[in-house]
Amino acid sequence: MSYIRNNRILLLITSVLLVANIGLLYYFVFKKPTYPPKPSEKEMHDMAIQKVKNEVGLNDEQAVAYDSLRSQQFGNMKPLFKELIKSKEDFFSLIYQQGVNDSLLNSYASKIGEKQMELDISTFHYFQSIKALCNEEQKPKMDSFLKQIVKRIINNNGSRRPSDKKENKQ
């Protein structure tokens, strides 16, 4: 009698564990947590304008000027980033060549440095121009806002590329 009772208990425990495993497997495979959809480019643009208006206190006229400068900067940055990427690709393509001398390596590395310098100088001038939009009361707030942006640029290893979703899909 105890033999049959023990088998029933083991069968019950095994069944409970099997159902629990199937439930967990279903949950983690088929019921993945849903994340909110990524905002569209227009939504990101609107959020950026709203953020600078809220944090710095720009009026509507200043916000329009900021938006114009921002759009112009993003347009100027795209070709610079393409050139930087091309320079880095050229540099690292030297890996596949035999007997690369130091002068050639330094020449390619210098091109990367020049492109990075162009990006940084362009960003610096852009920051100066948006700061010039502010009145004296807004300038300390803009300084704080720009510090956040610079910190993010530095922490992202210089990656401040404007979104280019069309090219990333290719």
LINBELPE-V914560 format. One record per helix or strand of 3 or more residues. SS is the DSSP state (~ for helix, > for strand). FROM is the first residue (numbers start at 1). TO is the last residue. If there is no record, write none. Layout:
BEGIN
ss=SS from=FROM to=TO
ss=SS from=FROM to=TO
END
This chain:
BEGIN
ss=~ from=2 to=30
ss=~ from=41 to=56
ss=~ from=60 to=96
ss=~ from=102 to=132
ss=~ from=136 to=155
ss=~ from=165 to=168
END
